Amino acid sequence: MSEALRKGTRVSGADRSELAAQLRRRYDEGESIRGLAAATGRSYGFVHRLLSEAGVELRGRGGATRKA
């Protein structure tokens, strides 16, 4: 990722659209939101919000389900 994405910097305009497209592609290829957050140095919430803004259909949580 680029120098402009240092932790705490504001991402807007074309940079935000480009980042959203990159994250969308990686998420669609199977990478997790937590993995994307770690790779970009951004928070889970930021990545989640950016994916949602990009119109990504988010996957459900993994793991076993409990029956009552």
CNS distance restraints for C-alpha pairs under 8 A (distance, minus, plus):
assign (resid   1 and name CA) (resid   5 and name CA) 6.90 0.50 0.50
assign (resid   1 and name CA) (resid  40 and name CA) 6.58 0.50 0.50
assign (resid   4 and name CA) (resid   9 and name CA) 7.15 0.50 0.50
assign (resid   4 and name CA) (resid  11 and name CA) 7.85 0.50 0.50
assign (resid   5 and name CA) (resid   9 and name CA) 6.31 0.50 0.50
assign (resid   5 and name CA) (resid  10 and name CA) 7.96 0.50 0.50
assign (resid   5 and name CA) (resid  11 and name CA) 7.17 0.50 0.50
assign (resid   5 and name CA) (resid  40 and name CA) 7.34 0.50 0.50
assign (resid   5 and name CA) (resid  41 and name CA) 7.83 0.50 0.50
assign (resid   6 and name CA) (resid  41 and name CA) 7.10 0.50 0.50
assign (resid   7 and name CA) (resid  41 and name CA) 5.87 0.50 0.50
assign (resid   7 and name CA) (resid  42 and name CA) 6.16 0.50 0.50
assign (resid   8 and name CA) (resid  42 and name CA) 7.86 0.50 0.50
assign (resid  11 and name CA) (resid  15 and name CA) 6.23 0.50 0.50
assign (resid  11 and name CA) (resid  16 and name CA) 5.27 0.50 0.50
assign (resid  12 and name CA) (resid  16 and name CA) 4.69 0.50 0.50
assign (resid  12 and name CA) (resid  17 and name CA) 7.68 0.50 0.50
assign (resid  13 and name CA) (resid  17 and name CA) 6.49 0.50 0.50
assign (resid  14 and name CA) (resid  18 and name CA) 6.06 0.50 0.50
assign (resid  15 and name CA) (resid  19 and name CA) 6.06 0.50 0.50
assign (resid  16 and name CA) (resid  20 and name CA) 6.03 0.50 0.50
assign (resid  17 and name CA) (resid  21 and name CA) 6.22 0.50 0.50
assign (resid  18 and name CA) (resid  22 and name CA) 6.31 0.50 0.50
assign (resid  19 and name CA) (resid  23 and name CA) 6.08 0.50 0.50
assign (resid  20 and name CA) (resid  24 and name CA) 5.93 0.50 0.50
assign (resid  20 and name CA) (resid  50 and name CA) 5.89 0.50 0.50
assign (resid  20 and name CA) (resid  51 and name CA) 6.36 0.50 0.50
assign (resid  20 and name CA) (resid  54 and name CA) 6.26 0.50 0.50
assign (resid  21 and name CA) (resid  25 and name CA) 6.22 0.50 0.50
assign (resid  21 and name CA) (resid  54 and name CA) 7.47 0.50 0.50
assign (resid  22 and name CA) (resid  26 and name CA) 6.33 0.50 0.50
assign (resid  23 and name CA) (resid  27 and name CA) 5.95 0.50 0.50
assign (resid  23 and name CA) (resid  36 and name CA) 7.07 0.50 0.50
assign (resid  23 and name CA) (resid  47 and name CA) 7.86 0.50 0.50
assign (resid  23 and name CA) (resid  51 and name CA) 7.13 0.50 0.50
assign (resid  24 and name CA) (resid  28 and name CA) 5.99 0.50 0.50
assign (resid  24 and name CA) (resid  51 and name CA) 6.27 0.50 0.50
assign (resid  24 and name CA) (resid  54 and name CA) 7.37 0.50 0.50
assign (resid  24 and name CA) (resid  56 and name CA) 6.83 0.50 0.50
assign (resid  25 and name CA) (resid  29 and name CA) 6.27 0.50 0.50
assign (resid  26 and name CA) (resid  30 and name CA) 6.65 0.50 0.50
assign (resid  26 and name CA) (resid  31 and name CA) 5.78 0.50 0.50
assign (resid  26 and name CA) (resid  36 and name CA) 7.91 0.50 0.50
assign (resid  27 and name CA) (resid  31 and name CA) 4.79 0.50 0.50
assign (resid  27 and name CA) (resid  32 and name CA) 6.26 0.50 0.50
assign (resid  27 and name CA) (resid  33 and name CA) 7.16 0.50 0.50
assign (resid  27 and name CA) (resid  36 and name CA) 7.79 0.50 0.50
assign (resid  31 and name CA) (resid  35 and name CA) 6.35 0.50 0.50
assign (resid  31 and name CA) (resid  36 and name CA) 6.82 0.50 0.50
assign (resid  32 and name CA) (resid  36 and name CA) 6.21 0.50 0.50
assign (resid  33 and name CA) (resid  37 and name CA) 6.07 0.50 0.50
assign (resid  33 and name CA) (resid  44 and name CA) 6.47 0.50 0.50
assign (resid  33 and name CA) (resid  47 and name CA) 6.53 0.50 0.50
assign (resid  33 and name CA) (resid  48 and name CA) 6.63 0.50 0.50
assign (resid  34 and name CA) (resid  38 and name CA) 6.20 0.50 0.50
assign (resid  34 and name CA) (resid  44 and name CA) 5.87 0.50 0.50
assign (resid  35 and name CA) (resid  39 and name CA) 6.13 0.50 0.50
assign (resid  36 and name CA) (resid  40 and name CA) 6.13 0.50 0.50
assign (resid  36 and name CA) (resid  47 and name CA) 7.18 0.50 0.50
assign (resid  37 and name CA) (resid  41 and name CA) 5.80 0.50 0.50
assign (resid  37 and name CA) (resid  42 and name CA) 5.01 0.50 0.50
assign (resid  37 and name CA) (resid  43 and name CA) 5.50 0.50 0.50
assign (resid  37 and name CA) (resid  44 and name CA) 5.39 0.50 0.50
assign (resid  37 and name CA) (resid  46 and name CA) 7.93 0.50 0.50
assign (resid  37 and name CA) (resid  47 and name CA) 6.08 0.50 0.50
assign (resid  38 and name CA) (resid  42 and name CA) 6.71 0.50 0.50
assign (resid  38 and name CA) (resid  43 and name CA) 7.71 0.50 0.50
assign (resid  42 and name CA) (resid  46 and name CA) 6.45 0.50 0.50
assign (resid  42 and name CA) (resid  47 and name CA) 6.97 0.50 0.50
assign (resid  43 and name CA) (resid  47 and name CA) 6.46 0.50 0.50
assign (resid  44 and name CA) (resid  48 and name CA) 6.05 0.50 0.50
assign (resid  45 and name CA) (resid  49 and name CA) 5.97 0.50 0.50
assign (resid  46 and name CA) (resid  50 and name CA) 6.09 0.50 0.50
assign (resid  47 and name CA) (resid  51 and name CA) 6.13 0.50 0.50
assign (resid  48 and name CA) (resid  52 and name CA) 6.19 0.50 0.50
assign (resid  49 and name CA) (resid  53 and name CA) 6.11 0.50 0.50
assign (resid  50 and name CA) (resid  54 and name CA) 6.20 0.50 0.50
assign (resid  51 and name CA) (resid  55 and name CA) 6.51 0.50 0.50
assign (resid  51 and name CA) (resid  56 and name CA) 5.51 0.50 0.50
assign (resid  51 and name CA) (resid  58 and name CA) 7.96 0.50 0.50
assign (resid  52 and name CA) (resid  56 and name CA) 5.55 0.50 0.50
assign (resid  52 and name CA) (resid  57 and name CA) 7.48 0.50 0.50
assign (resid  52 and name CA) (resid  58 and name CA) 7.67 0.50 0.50
